[in-house]
Amino acid sequence: MSAHPTSAPSTDKAAGGLAPVRFLGGLDYSVVQQCMHCGMCLPSCPTYLETKRERNSPRGRIALMRSIADGELPVTREFGEEMYYCLGCLACTTACPAGVDYPVLFEHARAEVESAGVLDTPTRRFWRWLTLRQLFAHPWMLRLAGRLLWLYQASGACRLVREWGLIHLLPKNLRDLEPSTPVVRRRFSDELIAETETPAEIRHRVGLLTGCVQDLVFSDVNRDTADVLLANGCAVETPRSQGCCGSLHAHNGDLEQAREQARRLIDRFDLGRLDAVITNAAGCGSHLKHFAPLLADDPAYADRAREWDRKVRDISEWLVEIGFRAPAPAATGPGPGCRVTYHEACHLCHGQGISAQPRAVLRSIPGLELVELRDATHCCGSAGVYNITQPEQAAKLQAEKVAHIRATGAACVATANPGCHLQIQNGLADPAVPVRHPVSLLAEAYRAEAETPSA
Amino acid sequence: MVVTGRSMDSDAIQALKERLGADRVLTEREDLIPYGFDGTAAIKEPAACVVFPQNTDEVAAVMRLARERGLPVVTRGSGTGLSGGSVPVPGGIVLCLVRMDRILELDTANLTMLCEPGVITKAIDDAAAPHGLFYPPDPGSMKISTIGGNVANNSGGLRGLKYGVTRDYVMGLEVVLADGTVCWLGSKCVKDVAGYSMKDLFVGSEGTLGIITQVLLRLLPRPKAKRTLLATYDSMENAARTVSKIIEGQIIPCTLEFLDRRTCQCVEDFAKVGLPTEAAAVVLMETDGHPAVVEDEAARMAEVARENGALTVELARDEAHALRLASARRSAFAALARIRPTTILEDVTVPRSRLPEMVRYIERMAAEHGLQIATFGHFGDGNVHPTFLTDERDTAEMVKVEAAMEAIFAHTIALGGTITGEHGVGLAKKNFLPAQFGDASMDLLRLVKRSIDPAGLLNPGKIFD
């Protein structure tokens, strides 16, 4: 039984009760109490299946959280490590018969860990400051970093770094990650999508969220999303420089910054004018739909947060809701019997209960055959930054996922989350089997249809 | 870690680590807290130490060490029990068998399967299915419950009426006794009358007589077809009459499940399956077997339901439709569990003919004590699940829960029933067992326990004191 890897030395300190803000203890107790420890979550949990130790299971983690809320257990380093061994994949919430609000428990538990500082080291503090409080707090900074990364990649400097061995100047953990660095797009979303785009006939008016990783690495998916919306009678408003929605912060124990990000994002949109706010990234979507509880205590934002939650839709959810148009067969579309398989992003199927809609999108595409993926709802190991913080466990899940994908014989994998997209792409390492967002495949089918002379 | 009574000391921990390896002995607080309970509501006891043996020899070694040091041992699988049977004993060892999870043999000539105790129940049926074979017992937690735990609790499930319970499929057991001796009980023979049927003593013994380390299971040919029906009624009596007439008509359905009025309402609120709002009872019926027989039986069952006052009768057209109908029953527990913070699931059982009376009595107790109790369960077995929706922190309400539960147990016994049909006695129901058993039977229980486990090391304090 190998303990999960950690980087920080032991600094057992500060019980939950001594922390300035009580996170788990401050929660409505019925949230903590809702778990009836029936064990139904166990077979859904990737970490429990790996170790078969209760503490690595959802009900075990909730028992630890409850002990902290009850003041029976101080916030220890062991507890902190456990909270970061959890993928946050939310498979347990689908399995749970009692409707436990695991996302809230999990976010508060990680906040408790950060507040107590039990995992604190100077290096960890620096990286958290750099990512959570700088890069992902300021859109311009992230885009600047994206530009630099693009320059590094496009200029061939990255090849030189590898060939000349300069890569060995990097610390080992970064060096291991370097080959899986996402390829940054030359043009980001704001350059590809105008602030307002309108179809010939406007049936709906929607806001489009461009995301952060999505904006840098998959700005084409954002363009495709806008195209698909336009093709279905939606006027698309895409505010400039949107920035991170704060899911990264909430999932990593920085609820304060998550609130700030949520407020900033709400401010970017003229909600009253919009029928829906569309996201195409599952990880963002499952956070975006819960701004109301996050900002419940903020009188200036509580009402707008509730309206926001009511209006946020995942793109495939929205398309099915408005009865999207199936593309007509086209000369240049995928050939008949082109097999595609679908990996369900955790935060789409477990986080938002959206399973049927992306399949409906895929099935609507002429010539495309959807083959089901074994254990499609199992986490691929990306899980936010999990593949960086827990590379060993992430690699195991990635290998399983890739093996199941290969077994389908599919020529293409569809998935609706940038993290999964990169994780699977890196795992497959096969240009012959591309990873695509379902909406990109739909956008392509619409384009092919437009290019086909009508019979 | 504060423990009472005979307790683990660092010496004992060290000895366990020497026998099993340090990584298979848990002693850290954060590791132990999650072993302080099972699936039972409101019963907790901190574990002192959790060990994970990987084979029979290691189980025997732990048991010998426990005997030398007088340490109690609580055997545990996935910890999904509903009577507190695998809740730790103060200062004792929790012996967790989830790592002994291999299927050792599938004998397609004799239709048997030999398993280690940590094999997941569903994995047994999954392994049997490709060979056209079937393991019928399907307890509600089958996706995670272990076969060892099923045998120790003689678990039931939804198919009890036609297919029986776990006991009916156990042909042999390997058990480790309290002194570390390893015994093999039973055989692959359909007929075997050599000596006492010792394996049967261990089935349902809740870890108090020995530790099950291998299970030899009987398998059946897999039914080729299944049809599903859902009938709704405006009274439990009409539902009951339907069930009686079906069985009188010599049909033994594999499923005869019911929901009472409150459960129907909760299921409709939660799952929107389209149950009529005036429904006072819903019965889910399934028949399986040869396709021709199944067709005929399904048609006859539908007819019987209509003749006996069903409001609606729906016969599934295909598998998807069948799943939709079954979801009314399948989502019952989930629909109830999210209403209040604490959900207490009981499993009193009465002779089938007394079931409507029992359900009415439970309704009366709920009204009298001002409690929320919803009832669903297995009509064919007379096995009902009164489900208390409450809050364990509300002490005043918990007093009422206790009182209502006591009354329900007493009434069950008066109707010739049993306080537990499938969950076991464990800690949760041991105070009610003497009322059902009487002095002579209780004495016999104790006599058996004393002869097999004289030092009282195995799961002490469970079933009886």
Interface residues (C-beta under 8 A of the other chain):
Chain A: M1 S2 Y29 S30 Q33 Q34 M36 H37 C38 G39 M40 L42 P43 K52 R53 E54 R55 S57 R59 G60 R61 A63 L64 S67 L73 T76 E78 F79 E82 P97 A98 G99
Chain B: D23 R24 L26 E28 R29 E30 D31 I33 P34 Y35 G36 F37 D38 G39 A41 F52 S78 G79 T80 V98 R99 I120 S141 K143 I144 S145 F333 A334 A337 R338 P341 T342 T343 D391 E392 R393
